[in-house]
Amino acid sequence: MTKIYRSGEVDVSALSGVDLSLERGEIAVMLGPSGSGKSTLLNLIGGLDRATSGRIWFNGTELTEASDRALTRYRREHLGFVFQFYNLIPSLSALENVALVTEIAPEPMAPDEALAMVGLKDRMHHFPAQLSGGEQQRVAIARAIAKRPELMLCDEPTGALDSKTGIIVLEALTRINRDIGTTIAIITHNAVIRAVADQVFTFKDGRIADHQRNASRLEVSQVSW
């Protein structure tokens, strides 16, 4: 697929001829410098933007020509998003932040169950200002998984965290992949994260410069940080 943005009189190519497949139940890591096309790709997969050309499929359904309403339903029913910045509502507790999503999901898990999965059972009544950065990110992950998404799209989920806290966040993501079978795509600048993935895509100048499949995945605790 390709994605071209128009800036004044200039066309800027964000993606050029990218072709990839995310396999059900796997973890895919996408590496590459800023501006290499990783976030653009996640926006296209997530139905937040439309490709200039090419096709995107999800479980046999083509998304490329889907209406805005159909894309909204796709995001609501099938996807979870985790970003570098947590986007929590400051006036709501961790439990209430997660509950907001469960109110619109077709078959959600209980908010307290989602928070327990990311190790925050004892912090669920705290407000964002009372939580560390890593805890806030785990609330954001719990909010995403409470919908029981088939696919989670994570854009630099550890980018604002120190390495120790980032490890805790990655452990939460890999646990979700293992326990409920969610397919996870992770954008990161941190190349060591590739060891926890099934597939690794390296981006450069809007293209996939390298694709590798790991023979086996390491546990987060086994990775040399």
Beta strands, then each sheet from edge to edge (+ up, - down):
strand 1: 3-7
strand 2: 10-15
strand 3: 27-31
strand 4: 57-58
strand 5: 61-62
strand 6: 79-82
strand 7: 151-155
strand 8: 183-187
strand 9: 199-204
strand 10: 207-213
sheet 1: 1+ 2-
sheet 2: 6+ 7+ 8+ 3+ 9+ 10-
sheet 3: 4+ 5-
end
